[in-house]
Amino acid sequence: MFLDYIYNLLIFKRFFVYQVYQQMANLTHFNESGRARMVDVTQKAQTERVAVAEGKVFVLPDTLKRIQEGRMAKGDVLGVAQVAGVMGAKRTPDLIPMCHPLLLTSVDVDFQEDPRINQAGRCAITVQATVKTSGNTGVEMEAMTAVLVAALTIYDMCKAVDKGIEFGEVALVSKSGGKSGTYARKPPA
């Protein structure tokens, strides 16, 4: 009985390992041994690549008003967040282990303030980042990182007056260039 248990366990383990190996064979960031690796992009075509990402920062109405009027103790919130977003895009490979270091040709971080109050009693600041390069891999991660670092900076600069700041709706809006072509996110229904 014990031997039957061990035999069945070995059969299951073999089946499980085979299934995992089959799934990993389709993933580009794993080598033959199942260990993480950076994908080789040497053979990919050098094309112009653009990625746009955005996310929202939800703040109290008074916090938004203070930002707009320049009354935050730490200074120009959106100005500092803009610089932080650019720096975040540039430092993406230091934060995301399998990202390639890229020569970014452009990083633009923009903000759209929406004073309308949502159900949670908060207003929104939309952070949008556009990142460009001419190379053989895309800049989606750099655009997403720019948005998130800018959002975190807004939190850091406003936390003294609004500890309940939230982030949401962070997504890739569009990308172009490369083998996979163009992607445009469908607006939420």
N, C-alpha and C positions, 0 to 999 in steps of 0.2 A: 504494500500500500504506500509506504513512504517512497519507494523507488518510482512508483507510478506518479506520485506528486512531483518528484524531482524531474522526471522525464517530461511531464506536461509543462512544468515551469520552464525548462530549457526550450521546448518547442515554442512556447509563448514568447520567450525572450528572443529567439531567433526571428520569429514572425514580426515582433515589435521592432527590433533593430532594422530588419529589412524595410518595414514600412517607413520608419524615420529616415533611413538612407534614401529611399525613393523620393520622399518629400524634399529632402535636402538637396538632391540632385537638381531640383528645379530652382533652388535658391542660389543666387550668384555670390553671396557673401560668405560661403562656406567652401573649404577645400575638400579634397577627397577623403581626408581623415575626419571631416565633420567639424573642423576648427574654423573660427572666424578668420576672414582674410579681406584685404582691400581688393576690389575688383580691378582687373587689368583692363584699362581703357585705351591701351596703345593703338589698337586697330580701329577704334571708333573715329568717325569723320570729325574734323574740326569744323564746327558750324557756329553761327551766332545763336546764343541761347539766352532766353529771357524767362524769368519766373516772377509771378506776382502772387503775394500771399497777404492775407489780412486777418485781423482778429479784433475783438472788442474788449475794452476795459470799461467796467461798470462802476461808476462813482456816484456819491451823493450829489444832489443838485448844488448844494453849497460848495462842495469840492470843485465841481466843474466851474462854478462862478469864480472861485478863487484862482483857478488856473487861468481862466480867460482874462481876469483883471490883474494877473501877475502878483497875487498876494500870498504866494506860498513861501514859507520861510527859507526853503532851500533854493529858491530862484525860479528861473524860466523852465517850468516843467517840460513843456513840449520841445523846447530847444535842446535841452539836455537829453531827453528821450530820443530825439532824432539822431543826435551824435552817437548815443549808446547803440541804437539800432544799426547804424553803419558799422560801428566797431564790432558788434555781434556778428554781422554777416562776414566780416573779414576774419573773425576768429572761429568760425564754424568747425573747421577740422580739428581744432583744439578741444572742442566740446563733444562732437559726435565722432566716435572712434573710426568709423569706416569711410568718412568723407574725405575726398581728395582735396589737398590744398590747391586752390584755384587763383588765377590772376583775374580778379573781378575788374571789369571795365567800368561799371557804374552801379551804385547803390543809392536808391532814393527812398526815403521814409517820409510818409505823409500822414496827416491826421485830419479826421473829420469829426467835429463835435456835434452831438445830437442832444439838445437840451430836453427833449421829450422824456417824461418819466415813465419807466416801465412798471410792471406789476410789483416788482420788488422795491419800488421807490427810488430807482437809480437812473441816471442818465448814462449815455454811452459815448465813448471816444473810440472811433474806429481807427486802427493803426494799419496802414497799407505800406508794404515794402515791394519795390521793384528792383530786381537784381539782374545784371547782364554780364555776359562774358563771351568770348570767342574761344571755344575750346572743344574738347572731346568728352565732356560730361556736363550734366546740367547743374543748375543753380537753385533748385527747389529748396534744398535744405538751408541754403544761405538766406533765402527770402523768408522762410519760416522762422529761422533763428533771429533775423532782424526784427520781425514782429514781436516775438516773445521777449527779447531783451529790451526793446522799447517799452513794452507793457510792464515788465518788471521794474523798469526805471521810473515809470509813472507811479507805480505802487510805492517804491522807495521814497520818492520825493513828496508823496502825499500821505503816507501812513500816520503821521503825527495827528492829522485831523480826520482821517477816514480809514480805520483799520479793516473795514469790511469790503474793501475794493475786491472785485471779482474779475476774472478773465473768462472769455468764452468765444465761441464761434471762430476759432482759429482754423484756417484752412488754406490750401493752395487754391488760388482763384484761377490762374492760367499759367501755362508754360508753352514755350515754342522752341523749336530747334531739336536737333538730334534724331536718332533712329525712330523714336516713338512718335515724333511729330508734334502736333498741336493738341493741347488739352485746354478745355474751358469748363469750369465748374458750372453746373446748372444751379440757378438761384433756388434757395429753399422755397418750398411751396407754402 
